[in-house]
Amino acid sequence: MEVLAIAKQNEVQINEQITFENVMVIGPNGEKMGIKKIEDAQTLAKYAGLDLVLLNSDPKNPVCKIIDYNKYRYEKQKQVKEAKKKQREQNLETKEYRLSVTIDVGDFETKLRNAKAYLEKGHKIKVAVRFKGRQLAHPELGRDVIMRFANRLEDVADIEIMPKMEGKSMQLFLAPKKVERKN
């Protein structure tokens, strides 16, 4: 019951659902037709073969437009879908994978598989190698491990930020490859 009330609240009023006496009418081409009685506005809409849609339900200045309601609803749904898509793109996560200079082949392959699956979902990943003790004297070993990891993922990912040292760790950022759609 509550869901129906919310759905009706979000719906716009059309044709006979509009309860105002006088409304500002906008024509199908965007021209202002002036303030008219609701009956006259509905007659104009019927004559044009379109719907009278209430755009602004302000009691002082209600505004109606003569348009095709189904097309209007379709455009609104398209805008909402586009907004959700942009929101999803902004909410992508970054997953961190920690490797070591002396990582075993099995561990390396497992992390590689997991990272590939995560990248295919569209998320970014951060690959880090933490140096311990004397390993700090040889950062090139860590760079080799990171670059080997990145090279194995080059079919699904692009290097966003090249490896760089920060304190006792080296980091690299990978982003999923952009897929070009053919239309």
N, C-alpha and C positions, 0 to 999 in steps of 0.2 A: 504494500500500500504506500509506504514511504517513498519507495523508488519511483513509483508512478507520479507522485506529487512533485518530486525533484525533476523528473523528465519533462513534465508539463510546464514547470517553472522556467526551464531553460529554453523551451520552444518559443518561437515568436508567434505573435497573433497574426492571422491572415483573414482576409475577407470578412465574413460575418462575425468572427470572434472579436473584432475590434469594437470596443464599447464607447469610445470617445464621440462627442457630437460633431466637433469640428477638428479637422486635421490639416496639416501642411502636406500638400501632395507634390511628389516629385515624379515626373514622367519617366517612361521607359528609357529615354535617351539621356536622362540626367537633368532635364530642364525643370525649373520650378514652375508649378502650375498655380501656386497660391494656396490660401486657406479655403477649404471647401467643406461642406457638410459631408458626413460619412456616407450617406446614401448616394450623393453625387460622385464621390470618389470611387465607390464600389461600381457604379454604373460605368464610369470611365474605364475601370480595369476590365470589366466584362466586355465592353465594346472593343478593347484592344486584345481580348483573348488571353489576358494575363491575370495575375493575382495582385491584390492590394496587401502589401506586407508592412507591418508596423515595425519601423526601425528604431525609433526613439519613443519610449512610453512615458516621457515626462508630462505630467498633467497640465502644465502651463503651455507646452509647445510640442504636442505629439506630431511625429513626422512619419508619413507613410510613403512607400515607393511602389510604383506599378512595375512589377517584374515577374518573371517566371519563378515561382516558389521552389520548384524542384531543382532548378539550376542554382538558385540562391543557396539552398541547403547543401548541394553538392560542393559548391565553392567553399562554404563554411567548413565542411568536413575535410576538404583538402587542406585548408589552412591549419586546422587542428592537427591533422596527421603530420604536416610539415613541421609544426612547432614541436611535436613529440619527437620527431626524428632528430631535430637539432638538439633537443634536450638530451637524447640518448648519446649523441656524439660528444656532448660536453661531459657526460657522466662516465666516460670510459675510465677504467681502473688501470693502475700500473702495478704489475706484479714483479717482485724482486726474486731473482735466482742467484744464490750465493754459491760460488765455485771456490775451489782452492787450487793452489799451484800444483799440488800433488793429487789431484782428483783421479779416482779410478775410472776405467773405461765404462763399467756398468753404471756407475753414478752419473757420469757424463751423458750417456745415452738416455737414461731415464729423465734427467732434467731437460735434455734436448727435446724429447717427445712431449713432455708436459708443456714446455715453452711453445712448441709448434702449435699444439692444440689451443693454447691460450691466445696466441697471435691470430689464429684462424677465426677466433670469435670476435676479433677486431680490437683487442686490448693492446696496450703497450707493455713492454717488459724492460726491466733494469737488470743487467747482469753485473755482478760484483765479485771481485776476487779480494779476499782479505789476506794480507801478508802477516806472517808470524815470525818473530825472531830474525834469523839470518836471511829469510826470504826477502826482506826489505832491501837487501843489497842487490837483488836481481829482479827488478820490476819487469824486465823483458820477458821473463818466464810467465808471469801473470798476464801480460799483454798477449802472449802467444795463445794461452788458454782461452782468453776472452775472444780473440779474433777467430780462433778455430770454431768456437761456439757460434759466432755471428756468421761465419762463412757457411756453416752447415745449415743455417736458417735463411740463407739469402734468397731462396725460392719463395718464401712467404713474408720476409721482413726486409726493411731497409734500415741502415744505421742512421739513427737520428742524431746522436751525439757520440763522437769518437771516444775511445777509452782515454780517461784522464785520472791521474792520481789525486786522491783526497785523503790526506792523513795516511792511515795504514791500509787503505783499500783503493782499488782501481775500479772505475765504473764505466759502463757502456749502456746506452739506451737504444732500444730497437722499437720500431713502429711497424705495424702491418703495412704491406704494400697496398697501394691504391689500386682497386680493381676498376678497369675501364669497361663501362657497359656499352654494348653495341645496340643502337636503336634502329 
